[in-house]
Amino acid sequence: MPGWTFAGEPAVVGGGRVTLVEGSSFCLASATGDIEPGTPQGLFVQDTRLVSRWQLRLDDEPVEPLTVLTSAPYRATFLGRSRPRGWPGAHSLLLRRDRFVGAGLREDLTLVNLSAETTQCELTLAVHCDFADLFEVKEGRVRSRGEHGQHSGFGVLEYSYRWRELARGCRIEAEIAEASQDSGSLQVLPGLLVFRAVVPARTRWSANVLVTASVDGKDLPLQFPLDVPIERSAPAARLADWQQRSPAIVTADPQLARTVERSRADLGSLRIVDADHQWTTIAAGAPWFMTLFGRDSLLTSYMTLPLDPSLALGTLHTLAAHQGSRVDPRSEEEPGRILHEIRSGVDASMALGGGHIYYGTADATPLFVMLLGELRRWGLAPAEVDALLPNADRAIEWLQNYGDRDGDGFVEYQRATDRGLQNQGWKDSWDGVTFADGRIAEPPIALAEVQGYAYAAFVARAHLALERGDAETARRLVDRATALRAAFNEQFWLPDRGWYALALDRDKRPVDSLASNMGHCLWTGIVDEDKAASVADHLLSPELFNGWGVRTLATSMGAYNPMSYHNGSVWPHDNALVAAGLMRYGLVEHAHRVTLGILDAAEAFDGRLPELFCGFDRGEYPAPVPYPTSCSPQAWAAAAPVHLLRVLLRLDPELPNNRVLLAPALPDGFAGFSLRGMPLADARVDVHAAGGQVHVDGLPPGIELVRAPRTPISPVVSAENR
């Protein structure tokens, strides 16, 4: 009997759900492979659920699942067997479903007869397409509207949908493929494909099903056509190119190796291409955020610079193409503002702001300028920087004008209408900003970390100005950064508590909660050095540090809830930035505790860090408690292990100054590791670190290796601290 080889592994199945992703398309299914009606499962393309039912039956019985195997983010193999029928050989039929997702779907069905006699059976595939908007599905309130159509023909089921000016379609085609000595027959009924097969002993029978999506009357190209081997398909080629171009991270620690390789694969799977400009950027996470998010994409790109700086460049260009140019209260667009998210579903009214682009975020705009400055440090060509400088300058103007409406020097936010986000920092839950007693802060709100991002944005733009000989712009931005840092340390610092306020509320009162946000302030360098040790001690106190990571909110706060989204949970990306901030201020032991805690959590999650997990103490439960609806894979969670390795290396390129700072600070007993082929300008560099030793090969000509760490960002612009 013909056999298979399959380089796969058991799939990570969250809550009995299997998630496959390719670009902005994704599929949620049960562990059997079925898409169950009445659930959030389905095949989603461009924020629209195409397939809402996909149920396979063998002789009118559900298939008994055996396992799920994955070898790529877009591919899964579901193995099952026939249900017992009360006679010998009842379990003799193996059903294999090979599923491939990419702007549509392909499923290869194979029946294997493991018995000694011929068997006949009937496979039925029940299908439905509801064309529901992603937000409807996520929130569990799918409604019927518009004009739905359905047509069946020979080997084809066709579904159509029209609403207002939008048109979507879905075509399901089944093709019987000869296998071994026998073939099957196919019958198409409304919503049902029926395969009748006769399978001789010790042989197999197979068929293929293709799902083609259409948008406004145009079919989207099939990513896995039948006449192209899977390994030569466009998604496979893109993933192979990513794996080849991104550096290998090699270590003797098998769990660390698994974690970083999982991160690398997940980041590769979440890359998306801007259809209008062909820039590659990254989606925020599966399943509900398979689109461009300003904050998420910028931070993820920043943290993955050691893997692929072109991802950061693509993110900057894509966001620049959509930068705000007018004032629109509905979308919260403002001149110079960087967007919060893009949506392309059938019902724009379901999205934030009631449109396809929403701008309600206070942090994406300064992060845009920060990333451009950091990318230049990694060797981005001056011409590439020049192309984006006008966008950076418009972002700076937004910070100074629309971002600081009252002229007090701080960046605040307040939503423009009741359709916008109440909170517009990364903790954007409705209750994400509270006082120590649990009261919710009233807007306009100035978040601590946003002031840090703004400070770092001013400094980054000043460095770029100095490099171009524009001393006047550099001086102006240095003055702005210096004033912001002084005001921040005066008004946000709580001397009786020893920590920074989470925010200032509408009355400029400090929102006095003990929270993780001040760790981001360390990362950006806005913290006065005489306050850093106290900040670090509070971040690692039992109230905030749970053994796996730093909680978003301390246990002593009135709003603390370890099972909440932002008020006591642990976010890996948050911790990666906290660790970077601690290391930048020379608080090495504190940074080690955070790093090791997060990497231990990754091990508990089989190498794939989720978006967040519950904040219960490590001494209370032996493993981190999952958050029920956490995204996985999720972009900045996948980027966290990569950034943590950079933190341990204390790696900071300064190519405009012709040097690279590198001073590894690995924890005792931590396995050495190598970055092989790390991109740096036009070169590929190998970095080998073990203990306190480091070796570098392949530095570009004229670049000096400086064995010293980067200090907190100084607003004083000179050749020594750019």
C-alpha positions in Angstrom: 0.0 0.0 0.0 1.4 3.5 -0.8 2.7 5.3 2.3 3.5 8.9 3.3 6.3 10.7 5.0 5.2 13.7 7.0 7.6 16.1 8.8 5.0 17.4 11.2 4.4 17.5 14.9 1.3 17.5 17.1 -0.6 20.8 16.7 -1.0 23.3 19.4 -4.7 23.2 20.0 -6.2 25.9 22.2 -9.5 25.0 23.8 -10.0 22.2 21.3 -9.4 24.7 18.4 -6.9 24.5 15.6 -5.8 27.8 14.0 -4.2 28.0 10.6 -2.9 31.4 9.2 -1.5 32.7 5.9 -1.2 36.4 5.3 -4.4 38.0 6.5 -6.5 34.8 6.0 -7.1 32.3 8.7 -9.1 29.2 9.6 -10.5 28.2 12.9 -11.6 24.6 13.3 -12.2 21.9 15.9 -9.6 19.2 16.5 -11.6 16.9 14.2 -11.1 19.4 11.3 -14.8 20.3 11.2 -16.0 23.9 11.3 -19.0 23.7 13.5 -22.0 26.0 12.8 -23.0 28.4 15.6 -19.5 28.8 16.8 -16.7 31.4 16.1 -15.1 28.9 13.8 -14.7 29.4 10.1 -12.6 30.3 7.1 -11.9 34.1 7.2 -10.6 36.1 4.3 -10.3 39.9 4.4 -12.0 40.1 7.8 -15.1 38.2 6.4 -16.1 34.7 7.3 -16.6 32.8 4.1 -17.2 29.3 5.3 -19.3 28.9 8.4 -19.9 25.2 8.2 -17.6 22.4 7.0 -18.6 19.1 8.5 -17.4 15.8 7.3 -19.3 12.5 8.0 -18.4 9.0 7.1 -21.4 6.8 6.6 -23.5 9.5 8.4 -21.3 9.2 11.5 -18.7 11.7 12.8 -15.2 10.7 12.3 -13.4 9.6 15.5 -10.3 12.0 15.8 -6.9 10.5 16.3 -4.5 13.5 16.2 -3.7 16.8 14.4 -0.3 17.4 12.8 1.2 20.6 11.6 4.3 21.3 9.5 3.6 24.9 8.6 1.4 27.7 9.9 -0.9 27.4 6.9 -1.2 23.6 6.9 -2.7 20.9 9.2 -3.3 17.2 8.8 -6.3 15.8 10.7 -6.3 12.1 11.2 -9.4 10.1 12.2 -10.9 6.7 11.9 -14.3 5.2 11.2 -16.7 4.7 14.2 -17.3 1.2 15.4 -20.2 -0.5 13.7 -20.2 -3.7 15.7 -18.4 -6.1 13.3 -14.8 -7.1 12.9 -12.7 -4.4 11.1 -15.0 -1.6 12.2 -12.0 0.6 12.8 -10.3 -0.4 9.5 -10.8 2.9 7.7 -8.4 5.8 8.3 -9.4 9.2 7.1 -6.8 11.8 6.4 -7.7 15.5 5.8 -4.8 17.7 4.6 -5.9 21.3 4.8 -4.1 24.3 3.3 -5.2 27.9 4.0 -4.3 30.9 1.9 -6.9 33.5 0.6 -9.2 30.4 0.3 -8.8 26.7 1.2 -7.7 23.4 -0.2 -8.5 20.1 1.4 -7.2 16.8 0.3 -9.3 13.8 1.5 -7.8 10.4 1.7 -9.4 7.1 2.8 -7.1 4.2 3.7 -8.6 0.8 3.9 -6.4 -1.1 6.4 -8.6 -4.3 6.3 -8.2 -7.4 4.2 -11.3 -6.9 2.1 -12.9 -4.3 -0.1 -15.0 -1.7 1.6 -17.6 0.8 0.4 -18.5 3.9 2.1 -20.0 7.4 1.7 -18.4 10.6 2.7 -20.6 13.7 3.0 -19.3 17.2 3.4 -21.9 19.7 4.7 -21.0 23.3 3.7 -22.4 26.8 4.4 -21.2 30.3 3.8 -22.6 33.1 5.9 -20.3 36.0 4.9 -20.4 37.4 8.4 -18.2 40.3 9.4 -15.3 39.2 11.7 -16.5 41.5 14.5 -20.0 39.9 14.4 -18.4 36.5 14.7 -16.0 37.5 17.5 -18.8 39.1 19.5 -21.3 36.3 18.9 -24.0 38.4 17.3 -24.1 37.4 13.6 -27.1 38.9 11.9 -28.6 38.1 8.5 -28.8 41.0 6.1 -28.2 41.7 2.4 -28.9 39.3 -0.5 -27.6 35.8 -0.3 -27.5 33.4 -3.3 -26.7 29.7 -3.7 -26.2 27.6 -6.8 -25.1 24.0 -7.2 -23.8 22.4 -10.4 -21.6 19.5 -11.4 -18.9 19.3 -8.8 -19.5 22.8 -7.7 -21.3 24.7 -4.9 -21.4 28.5 -5.3 -22.4 31.1 -2.7 -22.8 34.8 -3.3 -23.5 37.8 -1.1 -24.4 41.4 -1.8 -24.9 44.2 0.7 -24.9 47.9 -0.1 -22.0 48.2 -2.6 -20.1 45.2 -1.4 -20.1 41.8 -3.2 -18.5 38.6 -1.9 -18.5 35.1 -3.2 -17.3 31.6 -2.4 -17.0 28.7 -4.8 -16.5 25.1 -3.5 -15.2 22.6 -6.1 -14.8 18.9 -5.6 -12.8 16.8 -7.9 -12.6 13.0 -7.8 -9.0 11.8 -8.2 -8.2 8.2 -9.2 -6.2 6.3 -6.6 -5.0 2.8 -6.7 -7.3 0.7 -8.8 -10.6 2.4 -8.1 -12.4 5.7 -8.4 -15.3 7.2 -6.7 -18.4 9.2 -7.6 -19.6 12.6 -6.5 -23.1 14.0 -6.0 -23.7 17.6 -5.3 -26.8 18.7 -3.4 -27.6 22.1 -1.9 -25.1 22.6 0.8 -23.8 19.1 0.5 -21.1 17.2 -1.3 -21.5 13.5 -1.3 -18.6 11.2 -2.2 -19.3 7.5 -2.8 -16.2 5.4 -2.7 -15.3 1.7 -3.1 -11.8 1.1 -1.6 -10.1 -2.2 -2.3 -8.2 -3.9 0.6 -4.9 -2.3 1.6 -5.3 0.6 -0.8 -6.5 4.2 -0.6 -9.0 6.5 -2.2 -8.6 10.3 -2.5 -10.4 13.5 -3.6 -9.7 17.2 -3.5 -11.9 20.1 -2.5 -11.0 23.7 -3.4 -12.5 26.9 -1.9 -12.1 30.0 -4.0 -13.0 33.4 -2.6 -14.2 36.4 -4.7 -14.2 40.1 -3.8 -16.4 42.5 -5.8 -16.7 39.9 -8.6 -13.0 39.0 -8.9 -11.7 35.7 -7.8 -8.7 35.7 -5.4 -5.9 33.6 -6.8 -5.7 30.1 -5.4 -2.6 29.8 -3.2 -2.5 26.0 -3.4 -3.6 25.0 -7.0 -3.8 21.3 -7.7 -1.2 21.5 -10.5 1.5 23.0 -8.3 3.3 20.9 -5.7 2.7 22.1 -2.2 6.4 22.9 -1.6 6.4 25.1 -4.6 3.2 27.1 -3.7 3.4 30.8 -3.0 2.9 30.5 0.8 5.6 27.8 1.0 8.0 29.8 -1.1 7.4 32.9 1.1 7.9 30.9 4.3 11.0 29.3 2.9 12.4 32.7 1.9 11.8 34.0 5.4 13.4 31.0 7.0 16.4 31.3 4.7 16.8 35.1 5.1 16.2 35.3 8.9 19.2 34.4 11.0 19.5 31.0 12.7 19.5 31.1 16.5 21.6 28.2 17.7 21.8 27.0 21.3 22.6 23.8 23.2 19.4 24.4 25.4 16.7 22.4 23.6 13.8 24.3 25.2 15.3 27.7 24.3 15.9 26.4 20.8 12.3 25.3 20.5 11.0 28.7 21.8 13.1 30.8 19.5 12.3 28.6 16.5 8.6 28.7 17.3 8.8 32.5 17.5 10.6 32.7 14.2 8.0 30.5 12.5 5.1 32.3 14.0 6.5 35.7 13.0 7.0 34.4 9.5 3.3 33.2 9.4 2.0 36.6 10.5 3.6 38.6 7.8 1.2 40.3 5.5 1.7 42.3 2.2 0.1 45.7 1.6 -1.7 45.0 -1.7 -1.4 48.5 -3.0 2.3 49.1 -2.4 3.7 45.5 -1.9 5.4 46.3 1.4 5.7 43.5 3.8 4.5 44.2 7.4 3.1 42.0 10.2 -0.4 41.3 11.5 -1.1 41.6 15.2 -2.2 38.1 15.8 -4.6 35.2 15.2 -7.4 34.8 15.2 -9.0 38.2 15.6 -6.3 40.6 14.7 -5.0 39.4 11.3 -4.5 42.9 10.1 -2.2 45.9 10.4 -2.2 47.5 13.8 -0.1 50.6 14.3 1.2 50.0 17.8 1.5 46.2 17.5 3.2 46.2 14.2 5.6 48.9 15.2 6.7 47.3 18.4 6.9 43.8 16.8 9.1 45.2 14.1 11.3 46.9 16.6 11.7 43.7 18.6 12.5 41.6 15.5 15.2 43.9 14.1 17.8 41.1 14.7 15.8 38.9 12.4 14.6 41.1 9.6 14.9 44.9 9.5 13.0 44.9 6.2 9.9 44.1 8.2 10.3 47.4 10.1 10.9 49.3 6.8 7.7 47.7 5.3 5.7 48.6 8.4 6.9 52.2 8.3 6.1 52.6 4.6 2.7 51.0 5.0 1.7 53.2 7.9 3.1 56.2 6.2 0.9 55.5 3.2 -2.2 55.8 5.6 -0.9 58.6 7.8 -3.7 61.0 8.8 -4.2 64.1 6.6 -7.5 65.6 7.8 -9.6 65.9 10.9 -12.4 63.3 11.1 -14.1 62.7 14.5 -15.6 59.4 13.3 -12.3 57.7 12.6 -10.3 60.0 14.9 -8.0 60.8 11.9 -5.9 63.9 12.5 -3.0 65.3 10.4 0.2 63.4 11.1 -1.5 60.7 13.2 -0.5 57.1 12.7 -3.4 54.6 12.5 -4.6 52.2 15.2 -5.9 49.5 12.9 -7.2 48.7 9.4 -10.2 46.5 8.8 -11.6 45.2 5.5 -14.8 43.3 6.6 -18.2 43.5 4.9 -19.6 45.7 7.6 -17.5 48.7 8.3 -20.0 49.9 10.9 -18.9 47.0 13.1 -15.3 48.3 13.2 -14.0 50.9 15.6 -15.0 54.4 14.4 -17.5 52.8 11.9 -15.0 52.7 9.0 -12.2 50.7 7.5 -9.4 52.7 9.2 -9.4 53.8 12.8 -6.8 56.2 14.2 -7.6 56.3 17.9 -4.3 55.6 19.5 -1.9 57.8 21.5 1.2 55.8 21.1 1.6 54.6 17.5 2.6 58.1 16.3 5.7 58.5 18.6 6.5 54.8 18.1 6.7 55.5 14.3 9.5 58.0 14.8 11.2 55.8 17.4 11.3 52.9 14.9 12.7 55.0 12.1 15.5 56.3 14.4 16.3 52.7 15.6 16.3 51.4 12.0 18.8 54.0 11.0 21.0 52.8 13.9 20.8 49.3 12.3 22.1 50.7 9.0 19.1 51.8 7.0 20.4 53.7 4.0 20.2 57.5 4.2 18.1 57.6 1.1 15.5 55.3 2.7 15.5 57.5 5.8 15.0 60.6 3.7 12.0 59.1 2.0 10.3 58.7 5.4 11.5 61.9 7.1 8.4 64.0 5.9 6.2 61.4 7.6 8.3 61.5 10.8 8.0 65.3 10.8 4.3 65.2 10.4 4.2 62.7 13.3 6.3 65.1 15.4 3.8 67.9 14.5 0.9 65.7 15.7 2.7 65.1 19.0 3.1 68.9 19.6 -0.3 70.0 18.4 -3.1 67.4 18.3 -1.4 65.2 20.8 -0.9 68.0 23.3 -4.2 70.0 23.0 -3.8 71.9 26.2 -0.1 72.9 25.7 1.2 71.4 28.9 3.9 69.4 27.1 2.3 66.0 27.7 0.6 63.8 25.1 -3.0 63.1 26.1 -6.0 61.3 24.6 -9.7 61.5 24.7 -11.9 59.7 22.2 -13.8 62.0 19.8 -17.1 60.1 19.8 -18.7 57.2 21.7 -17.7 54.8 18.9 -14.0 55.2 19.7 -11.8 53.5 22.3 -12.1 54.9 25.8 -8.4 54.1 26.4 -5.9 54.6 23.7 -2.6 53.2 25.0 -1.6 49.6 24.8 -3.8 48.8 27.8 -6.9 49.8 25.9 -9.6 48.0 27.9 -12.4 50.3 29.1 -11.0 49.8 32.7 -7.3 49.8 31.8 -6.4 53.0 33.6 -7.4 53.1 37.3 -6.4 54.7 40.5 -4.9 52.7 43.4 -8.4 52.5 45.0 -9.9 51.1 41.7 -11.6 54.3 40.5 -11.4 54.7 36.7 -9.5 57.7 35.5 -11.4 60.4 33.5 -10.0 61.7 30.2 -8.1 63.5 28.8 -5.4 61.0 30.0 -1.7 61.4 29.7 -0.1 57.9 30.0 3.3 57.5 31.5 4.7 55.3 28.8 3.4 57.5 26.0 5.5 60.4 27.4 8.4 58.1 27.3 7.7 57.2 23.6 7.3 60.9 22.8 10.6 61.7 24.5 12.4 59.0 22.6 10.8 60.2 19.4 12.1 63.7 19.9 15.6 62.4 20.6 15.5 60.0 17.6 14.4 62.8 15.2 17.1 65.1 16.7 19.8 62.5 15.9 18.5 62.2 12.3 18.6 66.0 12.0 22.1 66.3 13.4 23.3 63.6 10.9 22.0 65.8 8.1 23.6 68.9 9.4 20.3 70.5 10.5 21.5 71.9 13.8 18.5 74.1 14.2 16.0 71.2 14.1 18.2 69.1 16.3 18.4 71.9 18.9 14.7 72.5 18.9 13.9 68.8 19.4 16.5 68.4 22.1 15.0 71.4 24.0 11.6 69.7 23.7 12.9 66.4 24.9 14.7 68.0 27.8 11.6 69.9 28.9 9.4 66.8 28.6 11.8 64.7 30.7 12.0 67.3 33.4 8.2 67.7 33.6 7.6 64.0 33.5 10.0 63.3 36.4 8.4 66.2 38.4 4.7 65.5 37.8 4.5 61.7 37.4 6.9 60.7 40.2 5.3 59.8 43.5 8.0 60.3 46.1 6.0 58.8 48.9 5.4 55.6 46.9 8.7 55.3 45.1 7.1 54.7 41.7 5.8 56.6 38.7 2.1 57.3 38.3 0.4 55.3 35.6 -1.0 58.5 34.1 -2.3 62.0 34.8 -6.1 62.4 34.6 -8.2 65.3 33.3 -7.4 67.4 36.4 -3.7 66.6 36.1 -3.9 64.4 39.2 -1.5 61.5 39.2 -3.2 58.1 38.7 -1.4 56.4 41.5 -1.6 52.7 40.6 1.4 50.5 40.8 1.6 49.1 37.2 4.0 47.8 34.6 3.9 50.9 32.4 6.8 52.5 34.1 9.0 49.7 32.8 8.5 51.1 29.3 9.7 54.5 30.7 13.0 52.8 31.6 13.1 51.4 28.0 12.8 54.9 26.5 15.2 56.5 28.8 12.9 59.2 30.2 13.5 58.1 33.8 15.9 60.0 36.0 18.8 57.7 36.9 18.4 58.4 40.6 14.8 56.9 40.5 15.6 53.8 38.4 16.6 51.5 41.3 13.3 52.2 43.1 11.3 51.6 39.9 13.1 48.3 39.4 12.5 47.1 43.0 8.8 47.8 42.7 8.6 46.0 39.3 10.2 42.9 40.8 8.3 43.1 44.1 5.8 40.3 45.0 3.0 42.7 44.2 4.0 43.0 40.5 6.3 40.0 39.7 4.5 36.7 39.9 7.5 34.5 39.2 6.7 34.1 35.5 6.7 37.8 34.7 5.7 41.3 35.7 1.9 41.8 36.1 0.2 44.6 34.4 -1.2 45.8 37.7 0.0 45.1 41.3 -2.0 42.8 43.6 -2.3 45.6 46.1 -4.4 47.7 43.7 -8.1 48.1 43.9 -8.7 47.0 40.3 -6.4 43.9 40.5 -7.8 40.8 38.9 -5.3 38.1 37.8 -7.9 36.9 35.2 -8.5 40.3 33.7 -7.2 41.5 30.3 -5.1 44.4 31.6 -5.5 44.6 35.4 -3.2 41.9 36.7 -2.4 39.6 33.8 1.1 39.0 32.4 1.9 40.1 28.8 5.2 38.7 27.3 5.8 41.7 25.1 5.3 44.0 28.1 8.0 42.1 30.0 10.4 42.1 27.1 10.3 45.9 27.1 10.5 46.0 30.9 13.6 43.8 30.8 15.2 46.0 28.1 14.6 49.0 30.3 16.1 47.4 33.4 19.1 46.3 31.4 19.6 49.8 29.9 19.8 51.3 33.4 22.4 48.7 34.5 19.9 46.7 36.7 21.2 43.4 35.4 19.9 41.1 38.1 16.4 42.5 37.8 16.5 42.1 34.0 17.6 38.5 34.4 14.7 37.6 36.7 12.2 39.0 34.2 13.9 37.3 31.2 14.2 33.9 32.9 10.6 34.0 34.1 9.2 34.7 30.6 11.4 32.0 29.0 10.2 29.5 31.7 6.6 30.5 30.8 7.4 29.8 27.2 8.5 26.4 28.1 5.3 25.8 29.9 3.4 26.8 26.8 5.4 24.4 24.7 7.6 27.1 23.2 4.8 29.4 22.0 4.1 32.4 24.2 0.5 33.5 24.1 -0.7 37.1 23.9 -1.1 37.1 27.7 -1.7 34.7 30.6 -3.3 35.0 34.0 -1.4 36.7 36.8 -1.7 34.1 39.5 1.5 33.6 41.5 4.0 30.9 40.5 3.9 29.6 44.0 0.2 29.1 43.8 0.0 27.0 40.6 2.9 25.0 39.1 2.3 26.4 35.6 1.1 29.7 34.2 -2.7 29.8 33.9 -3.8 30.4 30.3 -6.0 33.4 29.5 -9.1 31.9 27.8 -9.3 34.1 24.7 -5.6 34.9 24.3 -4.4 35.2 20.7 -1.9 32.6 19.6 0.1 33.0 17.5 0.4 36.6 18.4 3.0 38.9 16.9 4.6 40.8 19.8 4.4 37.7 22.0 6.3 35.8 19.3 8.8 38.7 19.1 9.4 38.7 22.9 12.0 35.8 23.1 14.0 37.4 20.2 14.1 40.7 22.0 15.0 39.1 25.3 18.1 37.5 23.6 19.1 40.9 22.3 18.6 42.3 25.9 21.0 39.6 27.3 23.5 40.4 24.6 23.2 44.1 25.3 23.4 44.5 21.5 23.0 48.1 20.1 24.2 48.9 16.7 25.2 52.5 16.1 26.2 52.4 12.4 25.9 56.1 11.9 28.7 56.3 14.5 30.6 53.4 12.8 30.3 51.1 15.9 28.3 48.3 17.4 27.8 48.1 21.2 27.9 44.6 22.5 28.4 43.6 26.1 26.7 40.3 26.9 25.3 39.8 30.4 24.0 36.3 30.5 22.5 34.8 33.7 24.6 32.2 35.6 24.1 28.8 34.0 22.3 30.2 30.9 23.2 28.3 27.8 25.3 30.1 25.3 23.8 30.9 21.9 24.7 32.1 18.5 23.0 34.5 16.0 24.1 33.3 12.6 23.6 35.6 9.7 22.1 38.6 11.6 21.4 41.4 9.1 23.3 44.6 9.8 23.2 47.2 7.0 24.3 45.2 3.9 26.2 42.6 5.9 25.4 39.4 7.6 27.0 39.1 11.0 27.6 36.0 13.3 27.4 36.7 17.1 28.5 33.9 19.5 27.9 34.5 23.2 28.7 32.1 26.1 29.1 33.2 29.7 30.8 36.6 29.6 32.5 35.9 26.3 31.4 37.1 22.9 32.8 36.6 19.4 31.6 38.5 16.3 32.3 37.6 12.6 31.4 39.6 9.5 31.1 43.2 10.7 31.0 45.6 7.8 34.3 47.3 7.0 35.0 50.3 9.2 32.6 49.3 12.0 34.2 49.1 15.4 33.0 46.6 18.0 32.7 48.4 21.4 32.4 46.1 24.4 30.2 48.4 26.4 26.4 48.6 27.0 24.2 51.4 25.7 23.3 53.9 28.5 19.9 55.5 29.0 19.0 57.8 26.1 20.3 61.3 26.6 18.7 64.3 25.1 22.1 65.8 24.6 22.8 65.1 20.9 26.4 64.4 20.1 28.5 61.9 18.2 28.9 59.9 21.4 25.3 59.2 22.2 23.4 59.1 19.0 
